[in-house]
Amino acid sequence: MTHLELLLPFGLLPPTLGDDLLRSLNAPALAMLLARTRFGAAGFRAESSDPYARALPHELWNARRAGLPADPQAGGSPPLAAAALRQHGLTETDGHWFLLRPVHLHIARDHLVLTDWRRLQLTEVPARRLFDTARPLFEAAGKTLRRADADTWFVRADDWSELQTATPDAACGHSVDIWMPHGTGELAWRKLQNEVQMEWFTDPLNEERQAQGLEPVNSIWLWGGAPAADTGSGDWSEVFNLPSTMACGNAARHQADSPAQLLAAKPRRALLVLDQLSAAALASDWGYWLECLHALEREWFAPLLQALQAGEIGRLTLICSNATELIEASTSGGALRQFWIRPSLARLKR
């Protein structure tokens, strides 16, 4: 493999807890990959973004690398809908499409808070039931609703092409007021969203979910609008473990449960996404975050470091982020031989 890019969302430590978490981390392979970069300081790059940006740093990085326009100054979420349609095998050649995600809005004392959609644990049968309830409402509003899987839906809304939206992970944990779609079509969207919420509120499904200790599915989140033809390009040959919230350009998608599976595919230039830290970080469960990172050290970082040392990977670029910052650290087998540079996790602390 010539080059592996490893994207680790929420791999950076939160600023307020950085020192404490750094003392609890035991990840020597990750420390080596971060510290011994190619070309010294030139092999390391950092960037920051607005805490109120409508997409997270790793989401913007992914969209840019997948050949999609992703300007944080434009004020909207990356235009992923068309790429996501294609990645799910749904063929659409016309119109302006958005991603839709069933979500739970937590009712606080004086505002609504978007919670992490992963916590819903939504499966196919209840998701189909919710979809079938919502579809007539979209059709009555002149909108086409499609479903790829339990969590990933799409809506065609040509007259909402200027609507500015936020990704569900960027808005997660915040009052939804400033994160709701705004611009041409926002009132029509809010009306439709409210109608769906009222239908789902009366559905016994949510009572059943609450009896099982699950959060009710009480709303939908709109984001990622893009023309049907805007599917991106990118220069990866293959992409591994890509979440439905990201794009892969023209690359082939694969699932790899281990480094051995990834290396056996013999990709030329690949992207590997390890998204195991996102749920813990969005829930501010830093004890669980540490557990997940230590598991990644055993299962991924240490074997990939060995593969880099053995020449099975020519270059490895590690991309880590948190809610406002992103770093890139690029290393190679030759750079790892810089024995005078002590392995360190300090770059995870921003």
C-alpha positions in Angstrom: 0.0 0.0 0.0 1.5 3.3 -1.0 -0.4 5.6 1.4 -3.0 5.0 4.1 -5.0 7.9 5.6 -6.5 7.0 9.0 -9.3 9.3 10.1 -10.0 9.3 13.8 -13.0 11.5 14.7 -12.8 12.8 18.3 -9.3 11.5 18.6 -8.1 14.8 20.0 -8.5 15.4 23.7 -11.1 18.0 24.9 -9.2 21.2 26.0 -10.7 21.2 29.5 -9.7 17.6 30.3 -6.6 17.2 28.2 -4.1 16.9 31.1 -6.1 14.4 33.1 -6.9 12.2 30.1 -3.3 12.4 28.8 -2.1 10.9 32.1 -4.5 8.0 31.8 -3.6 7.1 28.2 -1.4 4.2 27.4 -1.0 4.0 23.7 2.7 3.6 22.7 2.0 2.8 19.0 -0.2 5.9 18.6 2.5 8.0 20.4 5.1 6.7 17.8 2.8 7.5 14.9 2.1 11.0 16.2 5.7 12.0 17.1 7.9 10.6 14.4 6.6 12.5 11.3 8.0 12.6 7.8 10.1 15.8 7.1 10.0 16.9 10.8 7.6 19.7 11.4 6.5 19.7 7.8 4.9 16.3 8.4 2.5 17.8 10.9 -0.4 20.2 10.3 -3.1 21.6 12.6 -6.3 23.7 11.9 -9.1 25.2 13.9 -12.7 26.0 13.2 -15.5 28.1 14.6 -17.3 26.3 17.5 -20.6 27.3 15.9 -19.6 25.9 12.5 -22.4 23.7 11.1 -20.1 20.8 10.4 -17.3 19.3 12.5 -13.7 19.5 11.4 -13.4 15.9 10.3 -16.6 16.2 8.3 -15.3 19.2 6.4 -11.9 17.4 5.9 -13.7 14.3 4.5 -15.9 16.3 2.2 -12.9 18.2 0.8 -10.8 15.1 0.3 -13.8 13.4 -1.4 -14.0 16.2 -4.0 -17.0 18.0 -2.6 -17.3 21.7 -1.9 -16.9 22.2 1.8 -16.3 25.8 2.8 -16.9 26.4 6.5 -17.4 30.1 5.7 -20.4 29.2 3.6 -22.3 28.5 6.7 -23.8 25.1 5.9 -23.2 21.4 6.2 -21.1 19.6 3.5 -23.2 18.6 0.4 -23.1 14.9 1.0 -26.6 13.8 0.0 -25.9 12.9 -3.6 -22.7 11.0 -2.7 -24.6 9.2 0.1 -27.4 8.2 -2.4 -24.9 6.6 -4.7 -23.0 4.9 -1.9 -26.3 3.3 -0.8 -27.0 2.1 -4.4 -29.9 4.6 -4.9 -29.8 6.1 -8.4 -31.0 9.6 -8.8 -30.0 11.9 -11.7 -32.2 15.0 -11.1 -33.2 17.3 -8.3 -31.7 18.6 -5.1 -31.5 16.0 -2.3 -31.0 16.2 1.5 -30.1 13.6 4.0 -32.7 12.9 6.7 -32.0 11.2 10.0 -34.6 10.0 12.6 -33.5 11.6 16.0 -34.5 12.2 19.6 -35.0 15.8 20.8 -34.6 16.0 24.6 -37.0 18.5 26.2 -35.0 20.6 28.6 -36.6 23.3 30.8 -36.8 26.0 28.2 -35.3 24.5 25.0 -34.8 21.4 22.9 -31.5 19.5 22.8 -30.5 17.2 19.9 -29.1 13.9 21.3 -26.7 11.5 19.5 -28.6 9.5 16.9 -26.5 6.5 17.6 -28.2 6.1 21.0 -31.5 5.4 19.4 -30.3 1.9 18.3 -33.0 2.1 15.6 -33.5 -1.2 13.7 -35.2 -2.0 10.4 -38.7 -2.9 11.4 -39.5 0.2 13.6 -37.6 2.4 11.2 -39.8 1.2 8.3 -42.9 1.9 10.4 -41.8 5.4 11.1 -40.9 5.9 7.5 -44.3 4.7 6.3 -46.0 7.1 8.7 -43.9 10.1 7.5 -44.0 9.5 3.7 -47.6 10.6 3.1 -46.8 13.9 4.8 -43.8 14.5 2.5 -45.8 13.5 -0.5 -48.6 16.0 0.5 -45.9 18.7 0.6 -44.7 17.7 -2.9 -41.5 16.1 -1.6 -40.1 12.7 -2.5 -38.9 10.6 0.5 -36.6 7.6 0.1 -34.9 5.3 2.6 -31.5 3.6 2.5 -31.5 2.0 5.9 -32.9 2.4 9.4 -30.9 5.6 10.1 -30.3 7.1 6.6 -33.2 8.6 4.7 -33.3 11.1 1.8 -35.7 13.8 0.6 -35.8 15.6 -2.7 -36.6 19.3 -2.3 -35.6 21.3 -5.3 -37.0 24.5 -3.9 -34.9 24.2 -0.7 -31.6 24.3 -2.6 -30.4 27.4 -0.7 -31.3 26.1 2.7 -28.4 26.2 5.2 -28.3 23.1 7.4 -26.1 21.6 10.2 -24.8 18.0 10.5 -26.4 16.0 13.3 -23.1 15.5 15.0 -22.2 19.3 14.9 -25.6 20.1 16.5 -25.5 17.2 19.0 -25.7 18.2 22.6 -26.8 21.8 21.8 -30.0 23.7 21.9 -31.5 23.2 18.4 -32.5 26.9 18.0 -29.4 28.2 16.2 -28.7 24.9 14.5 -32.0 24.5 12.7 -32.1 25.0 8.9 -32.4 28.6 7.8 -32.9 30.4 4.5 -35.3 29.9 1.7 -37.6 27.1 2.6 -37.0 27.0 6.4 -40.7 27.7 7.3 -41.9 25.0 4.9 -39.4 22.6 6.5 -40.4 23.4 10.0 -44.0 22.9 9.2 -43.3 19.5 7.7 -41.0 18.6 10.6 -43.7 19.5 13.1 -46.3 17.4 11.3 -44.0 14.4 11.4 -43.3 15.0 15.1 -47.0 15.1 15.9 -47.7 11.8 14.0 -44.8 10.1 15.7 -45.8 11.4 19.1 -49.1 9.4 18.9 -47.5 6.3 17.6 -47.5 3.4 20.2 -44.0 2.5 18.9 -42.5 5.2 21.1 -44.3 3.9 24.2 -42.9 0.5 23.3 -39.4 1.9 23.0 -39.6 3.7 26.3 -40.8 0.5 28.0 -37.6 -1.1 26.7 -35.4 1.7 28.1 -34.9 3.3 24.7 -35.4 7.0 23.8 -38.4 7.8 21.7 -37.8 8.8 18.1 -39.6 12.1 18.1 -38.1 14.2 15.2 -36.1 14.2 12.0 -32.9 16.1 11.2 -32.3 17.6 7.7 -28.8 18.2 6.4 -26.2 17.7 3.6 -28.2 19.1 0.7 -26.7 18.6 -2.8 -27.7 18.4 -6.5 -28.1 14.8 -7.6 -25.0 15.0 -9.9 -22.7 16.3 -7.2 -21.2 13.0 -6.0 -17.6 14.1 -5.7 -14.4 12.5 -7.0 -11.4 12.1 -4.6 -8.1 10.2 -5.1 -8.5 7.2 -2.8 -8.6 3.9 -4.5 -10.5 2.3 -1.7 -12.2 3.3 1.5 -12.7 1.2 4.6 -15.3 1.4 7.4 -17.0 4.5 6.0 -19.9 5.8 8.1 -23.1 6.8 6.3 -22.3 10.4 7.3 -19.2 10.6 5.1 -18.3 10.5 1.4 -15.8 8.4 -0.5 -15.7 10.0 -4.0 -15.1 7.4 -6.7 -13.4 4.9 -4.3 -14.7 1.4 -3.7 -16.1 0.9 -0.2 -15.2 -2.0 2.0 -15.6 -3.2 5.6 -12.5 -4.3 7.5 -12.7 -5.7 10.9 -8.9 -5.9 11.4 -5.7 -4.5 9.9 -5.1 -8.0 8.3 -8.3 -7.6 6.3 -7.4 -4.1 5.2 -3.8 -5.2 4.1 -5.1 -8.3 2.3 -7.2 -6.1 0.0 -3.9 -4.5 -1.2 -5.3 -1.0 -1.8 -3.0 1.5 -3.5 -4.1 4.6 -1.7 -6.8 4.1 1.0 -8.8 5.8 3.7 -9.6 4.0 6.9 -12.2 5.6 9.2 -12.2 4.5 12.9 -15.3 6.1 14.3 -15.4 4.2 17.6 -14.7 7.3 19.8 -17.6 9.5 18.5 -20.4 8.2 20.7 -18.3 8.5 23.9 -17.1 12.0 23.1 -20.6 13.3 22.2 -21.9 11.9 25.5 -18.9 13.3 27.4 -18.3 9.8 28.7 -14.5 10.1 29.0 -14.0 6.9 30.9 -15.6 5.0 28.0 -13.6 7.1 25.6 -10.4 5.9 27.2 -11.6 2.3 27.0 -12.4 2.7 23.3 -9.0 4.4 22.5 -7.1 1.6 24.3 -9.0 -0.9 22.3 -8.0 0.9 19.1 -4.4 0.9 20.3 -4.5 -2.9 20.6 -6.6 -3.7 17.6 -5.5 -1.1 15.0 -2.6 1.2 16.0 -0.1 -1.4 17.1 -0.7 -3.7 14.1 -0.6 -0.8 11.6 2.7 0.5 13.2 4.2 -3.0 12.6 2.9 -3.0 9.0 4.5 0.4 8.5 7.8 -0.8 9.9 7.7 -3.9 7.7 7.2 -1.8 4.6 3.7 -3.1 3.9 2.5 0.5 4.1 4.6 3.2 2.5 3.2 6.2 4.3 0.5 6.6 7.0 -1.2 9.9 7.7 -3.2 10.1 11.0 -6.0 12.6 11.1 -7.4 13.3 14.5 -10.1 15.9 15.5 -12.4 17.1 18.2 -15.3 19.5 18.0 -13.3 22.5 16.9 -9.8 21.3 15.8 -8.1 18.9 13.5 -4.5 17.7 13.1 -2.7 15.6 10.5 0.5 13.7 11.3 2.2 11.9 8.4 4.9 9.3 9.0 6.8 6.5 7.1 9.1 3.6 7.9 12.1 5.9 7.5 10.6 8.5 9.9 10.0 5.9 12.5 13.8 5.3 12.7 14.3 8.7 14.2 15.2 7.2 17.5 16.2 10.5 19.0 12.5 11.7 18.9 10.7 10.4 21.9 7.2 8.9 21.2 4.6 11.2 22.7 0.9 11.7 22.8 1.3 15.4 23.5 -0.1 16.4 20.1 -3.5 15.0 21.1 -3.8 17.9 23.6 -4.8 21.1 21.9 
